[in-house]
Amino acid sequence: MINTMDLSQIPNVSLKGVFTIHLVLTTWALRASWFSQTSYLFYNLVLLITLLWSIHTKDSEEPVHMAIHVNVVSIFLDLFFLITGLGTAYTLGEGFSYIICLIHLIFRLLSIYMLWRVSMERNSLVDPLPPQISNMFSPARRHFPYSSVSQQEC
């Protein structure tokens, strides 16, 4: 029996949390009429599908890499929607959707980090992030040049 207070026993708990938060924020942001809901729904749906694929395929890091890449592209698309919809959020419901879209944009940065951690836990040989960004997350994981074991200094 799984202890309900111990989240470490739930498989893929971080992926399930990221999926749930993205689902809720996407649903709330879609209440607005100030941007094209179809395109916002499309790229968020692609992200949700790659997250479900990541949850289903527990041994492969490729779906996690895809989710990271879709999430990075989504940041730029969210910025576009936020900039173009700034002056048209007049009602309370549209203002709420605008704020949720902004919160979703900020959460994307956190979810990229969480997905990167999942990717590294799955023993990924390829780091999905550029080295400059990856080294910010994990300074202990820097690559050093090869040194021969047979050449020991006394």
C-alpha positions in Angstrom: 0.0 0.0 0.0 1.3 3.4 -1.0 1.6 6.0 1.8 -0.3 9.1 0.6 2.1 11.4 2.3 5.2 9.9 0.6 5.2 11.2 -2.9 8.5 9.5 -3.8 6.7 6.2 -4.1 4.5 7.4 -6.9 6.1 6.7 -10.3 6.8 9.8 -12.4 5.4 12.1 -9.8 7.2 15.1 -11.2 6.0 14.5 -14.8 2.5 14.0 -13.5 2.7 17.2 -11.6 4.0 19.2 -14.6 1.3 17.7 -16.8 -1.5 18.6 -14.3 -0.3 22.2 -13.8 0.1 22.7 -17.6 -3.4 21.3 -18.2 -5.0 23.6 -15.6 -3.1 26.7 -16.7 -3.9 26.0 -20.4 -7.6 25.5 -19.6 -7.8 28.7 -17.6 -5.9 30.8 -20.2 -8.2 29.6 -23.0 -11.1 31.6 -21.5 -9.9 34.7 -23.2 -11.0 36.0 -26.6 -8.1 38.4 -27.1 -5.9 35.9 -28.8 -6.2 33.0 -31.2 -7.4 30.2 -29.0 -6.8 27.7 -31.7 -3.1 28.2 -32.0 -2.6 28.5 -28.2 -4.6 25.2 -27.8 -2.5 23.5 -30.5 1.0 24.1 -29.1 -0.2 23.4 -25.6 -1.9 20.2 -26.7 1.4 19.1 -28.4 3.2 19.8 -25.1 0.6 17.8 -23.1 0.8 14.9 -25.5 4.6 14.8 -25.2 4.3 14.9 -21.4 1.9 11.9 -21.6 4.3 10.2 -23.9 7.1 10.8 -21.3 4.9 9.4 -18.5 4.1 6.3 -20.6 7.7 5.6 -21.8 9.6 5.4 -18.6 12.9 4.2 -20.0 13.4 6.6 -22.9 14.6 10.2 -22.5 13.5 11.1 -26.1 9.9 12.1 -25.2 11.3 14.2 -22.3 13.6 15.9 -24.8 10.7 16.6 -27.1 8.7 18.1 -24.2 11.6 20.4 -23.4 11.9 21.6 -26.9 8.2 22.1 -27.3 8.2 24.0 -24.0 11.1 26.3 -25.1 9.2 27.1 -28.4 6.1 27.7 -26.3 7.9 30.4 -24.3 8.3 32.5 -27.5 4.8 31.8 -28.6 3.4 32.8 -25.2 5.4 36.1 -25.4 3.9 36.8 -28.8 0.4 36.3 -27.4 1.0 38.3 -24.3 2.5 41.2 -26.3 -0.2 41.3 -29.0 -3.1 40.8 -26.5 -2.0 43.4 -23.9 -4.4 46.2 -24.9 -7.5 44.1 -25.5 -8.0 42.4 -22.1 -10.8 44.7 -20.9 -13.2 42.5 -19.0 -12.5 40.7 -15.7 -12.5 37.3 -17.4 -10.1 38.3 -20.1 -7.8 40.0 -17.6 -7.8 36.8 -15.5 -6.9 34.8 -18.6 -4.1 37.3 -19.4 -2.7 36.9 -15.9 -2.9 33.1 -16.1 -1.1 33.1 -19.4 1.6 35.1 -17.8 1.8 32.7 -14.9 1.9 29.8 -17.4 4.8 31.5 -19.1 6.7 31.7 -15.8 5.9 28.1 -14.9 7.3 27.0 -18.3 10.8 28.0 -17.0 10.3 25.9 -13.9 8.9 22.9 -15.9 11.9 23.0 -18.3 14.2 22.6 -15.3 12.0 19.8 -13.9 12.0 18.0 -17.3 15.7 18.4 -17.5 16.1 16.7 -14.1 13.9 13.8 -15.3 16.0 13.5 -18.5 19.2 13.3 -16.4 17.6 10.7 -14.1 16.8 8.6 -17.1 20.6 8.4 -17.8 20.4 10.6 -20.8 23.6 10.5 -22.8 22.6 13.7 -24.7 21.9 16.8 -22.7 18.8 18.5 -24.2 20.0 21.9 -23.1 22.9 23.9 -24.4 26.0 23.6 -22.2 25.9 27.1 -20.9 22.4 26.6 -19.6 23.0 23.0 -18.4 26.0 24.1 -16.4 23.9 26.7 -14.6 21.6 23.9 -13.3 24.4 21.4 -12.4 27.9 22.9 -11.9 29.2 19.6 -10.7 28.5 17.9 -14.0 31.0 19.8 -16.0 33.0 17.9 -18.6 36.8 17.8 -18.1 39.3 16.7 -20.7 40.3 13.1 -20.7 43.2 12.2 -18.4 45.0 8.9 -18.6 45.0 6.8 -15.5 48.4 5.4 -16.3 50.0 8.8 -16.0 49.9 9.4 -12.3 52.0 12.1 -10.7 53.8 11.3 -7.4 
